[in-house]
Amino acid sequence: MGIIFRRTWKLGPLRLNFTQGGFSSWSLKIGRWSWNSRARAHRVDLPGPFSWKQDKR
């Protein structure tokens, strides 16, 4: 198993994700709701360790 480089910059509700190769994706998180540009999926955090995810169509 190798070492993986990953870095996230948080700019308010906007998050920029970087890997060793450079820019990877961006996400938007407002309260319990979030959206990721790479997965193109909506996610809602539920109470406890649960979450709901709607994949791209």
Number of C-alpha atoms within 10 A of each C-alpha: 3 4 5 7 9 12 13 14 11 13 9 9 11 15 16 15 16 16 13 10 8 10 12 15 15 17 18 18 16 11 9 11 15 17 19 15 12 10 11 13 15 17 17 17 14 11 8 6 6 8 12 11 13 11 10 8 5
